[in-house]
Structures are given as C-alpha cells and as structure tokens.
C-alpha cells in the first residue's frame, strides 16, 4: 500500500484536474466549483476504497511468482438485480450528487454510508481519478480515492441498492486472463469526441472489461479501475484514446 500512496502523494496539488486532494481542500470549496462539465444531465460521485488485506490463491488463475497473497485491495459492490439501471453490475460505492451535498466528495461519503455502512471517519482522501462521462445516461462521475488503515467494516445497508459487497485484490485485476479491451463505435451524439476517435458520424471508444471469479466488471467502473492500475503501476497510458493493440495490457 505504501507504493500506492506514494503515487498519489506525487500528484501536483491540488490533485488531478484541479480537484482537491485532501478533506480540508474539498470542504473549503463549494459544490458548484466541482460540478465539472455542464453538458452532463447528471452528476455522481464514487469512492475508490483501498486497503491492505490477504487473499486466497485461486488455482484457476495463472499468478505471477511475485504475488504473495497480500497487498492492496479495492472495495466494490454488486448492484441489486431489482434496480432499473445497471442492475446486478459491479460498481464502486457511491451515487448521485444531491443539491444538499456540500461537494462531490461529501456525496460519495454519504452514498457509501447509505449503501454499505462505511464510516466516513474510517477513510482518508488521498487523490482522485479522471472524471468519467457515461454514454447511456450521460452521467459525469467523480471518483475519489480513499484509504482505510484496516479492512473496512462494511455490510449491505441498503438491499434495494446493493446485493453484496465484493473485495478484490489489485493484483487479481492485473492477471493475464482478467483484463481485456474492446473498441465500440457509438453514435457521435452519444459520446464526447474528446472521449474517443471520431470515425465517420460516430466515435470509437475503448471499453474495458475485467473477468473475475464469475463477475464481469465493465463500463465506467472498469475504466476507472484501469486508470487506477495505470497510475499505481506507472506503466501504460491512462484512458483517453482507444488502444489499437487490443492484445496488449497497459501494465
């Protein structure tokens, strides 16, 4: 975890793309200054909760010899199958930014507490990832990276939103069989041209997938996990233009 924290500590203050990196910096700025791009009809904020833990080897995976069964983990959730949008998908804890939220980070903390009973005082803000604009709902997501000194004490607090909690080791995401990327063509009106390569009347956009123990992580969550791995490993390039080498991992 120390190596991960060092990567975020090396970020130029105040964080990525002007987003504050500390709780004090966040609290000092009004919500309107964090709203980001106004072409989105919705705003959301999520927590990327990191913590050290051990994990059991899975014989179905080809682990590298350097994996010793311990290291940084990330907290994810499986969304409830009864939801009208993104049902049963793997996601970060978080949700919509309400008008009453003081700032997006506050919204992410509130949502995580409502969904999985995460104590806001149990985590420390260390950085941010690139904001992500979803294609279908046009939701601008603000991802905040926080660290817990111990395995988070969480449980499903909102069953109509969360089906179960998922703990994933970052090294599992980097396994040779876990990651893949596809290039999808979206209508030009559905995707910001800055998010991909313009092709005719459409936009090509890289779509990231992680296959883990029967779960497929894709879409916004997978894209943000990809950015996290690129950042902490220092290898590859963060999400921007689609990669043409679909057989190569970015780390």
N, C-alpha and C positions, 0 to 999 in steps of 0.2 A: 504493500500500500504506500510505503514511503516514496517509491519511484513514481507512482501515480500522482501523489500530492505535489511532488517536485515539478511535474509537468504543468500543473495548474498554477503553482507559485511563480513559474517563469512567465506567465502571461503578462502582457503590459497592462498595468492598472489604467482605467477601471474595468478590467475584464474584456471579454470578446465583444467586438462591435459596440463598445460603449455601455454595455450592460454591467452594472456594479458587481463586484466580486464578493463583497462582504455584506453581512447583515446590516451593518451601520450605513454603508453606502446605499443599499437598497432602500432602507427606511427613510433616508433623507430626501428621496426623490418621489414626486407624485406619480400616481398611476398613469396619467396622461403622457408622461415622458417615456413610458415603457411600452406604449401601445404598438410601436413598430409600424409596419406598413399598413396603410389605411385602406388598401384595396381588398383586404380580407373582411368578410362579413362577420367572422367570429374570431375570438381570441381565447387561447387556452394556455395553461402553464402546467408543467410536469416536473416531478422530482426524479433525478437520476441518483438513487441512493447507493453509495458504495460502502463496503465494509469488508474486513478480513474474516475468513472462515475456512474450514477444511471441507473437503468433499470426497465422496467415494468414487473410485475409478469405475468406469463403465467399459466392460470388455468389448462392447460393440464399436468403440471408438479407437482410433489409432493415435494414442497420446505420444507426444514427443517425450524423450527421456528427461527433459528439463522440468516437466510437470511433476511436482512433488506432492500434489494433493492439497496444497494450501495456497492462499492468495486472495486477491480482491474478488469480491462478488458484487452483483447488482441485483436490486430488488425489483421484481416485475409482478404483474398481476394478470390473471386470465379474466377477461370481462364476462359478465353474466350472459348466458345464452338468451335471456329474455329482453335484452336491450334492442332498441330499434336501429341503432347504428353500431357497426363494428362488433357485433355480438360474438362472444367466445374468442375474440382475438387477444393476443398477448400485448400488454401495454405497460407504460410507466404509471405509477400512481399520480393522479393529477386530474385536471379537468378545466371547465370553463372559468374564465375570469369574470367575476361579477362586479357590478358597479360599486358595491360596498367594499371590495378588496382594496387595500391601500396601494398595492403594487402587484405585479405578476408573481413575484416570489411568495408573497403572502397568500395569494390564491393557491399556489402549488402546495404550500404547507397546509392550508385549510382543507383542500381536497384530499390530500394524503391522510390527514387525520380522520376525515369523514369515511374514507374508503377502507383503510387498513389500520386505523387507530395509531398511526405513527405520531409519537410525541414530538412536537416541533422543537422542543428544547434538547432533544436527543441527537440532533444532527447539526452539522456546521457547514455553511455555504462556502465552497472553495472555488467555484467557477461556473461558467456557462458553456453550452454548446451552441452551434449555429441554430438560429431560428428555422423552423420548417413550415412551409405553406403546403397544406394538404390539397390534393387535386379535387376530390369529390365535393367535400364540404367547404372548401376554401377557408380552412381554419389555420390561423397563424399560431404555431406552438412555440412557447418559450421554454426551453429545457434548462433547469438549474441543477448543477451537480453539487451534491452534499455528501458528507462523510459521517458515518456513525462509528464511534470508537468500539462498539460491540455489535454483535448480530442484532439487528433491530427486533424489538419486542412488538410484533405486529400480529394481527389476526383479521379475518374478514369481518369488518364492522358494518358494511353495507351490502348485504347479499344480493340486492336487486341491481347493484352495480358491479360487484366483484364476485366471481365464482370461487377462485382460490388464489393463493399467493405463491409465487414462483421465485426461487432463489437460484441464480445462475452464476457460475464461476466465469470470469472474463476469459480464462484460458480455454474454456469449452467453446466459446464463440470463435476462437481462432483455429479450431481444428480444421484439417483439410477438407473434411466432408460436411462441415457445418455451414459454411458460407457460400452463397452464390449471388450472382447479379445478372439481371436481365434488362434489356433495353426495350421499353414500351413506347409506342407512339400515341400521344394524346392530341386531341383537337387543340389548336392554338388558343382557343378561347378559354380552355380549361387549365392551362399551365402558363406561368410566367416565363417568358422567353429566357430570362436570366437563370432559370432552373434547369435548362437543358439545351439541346441543339435543335435549331429550327430546321425542319425538313418539310418543304412544300407549305401546306397550310396547317401543319401540325408541329409538335415539339417532341423530340426524343428525350426521354428521361430515364435515368438509371433507377431501377427498382431493386432493392436489396432484400435478400432472404437469409434467414438463419434457421437451420433444421436441428432441433434439439429434443431428444427423448420423446418423439411423437408430436411435438409442438412446432408449428411453423411461425416464426416471427418475421413479419414483413411490413411494408409500408413505412409510415412515419417512424414507428418505434425502431425498426431495423435500420433505417437511415441514420437515426441519431445514435444507435449503438455503433454503427460503422464509424461515425465521426469520433465517438469516444475512443474506440480502439486505435484509430489512426493517431489521435492525439497522444494517448498514453504510450504507444509503442514507438512513436516518432518515425514510422515507416508508412509510405504511401502518401496519398493525397486525400484531403477531406472532400466531402460531397460538393460537387459543383457541376462539372461537365461529365456526361456519361463516358465510362471507360469503353474503349473498343476492344480491349483484350479481356474477354469475358472468362478466360480460363485462368487468369492470374488473380491471386488475392492481393489486397492493398497492404497487407502486413506480412 
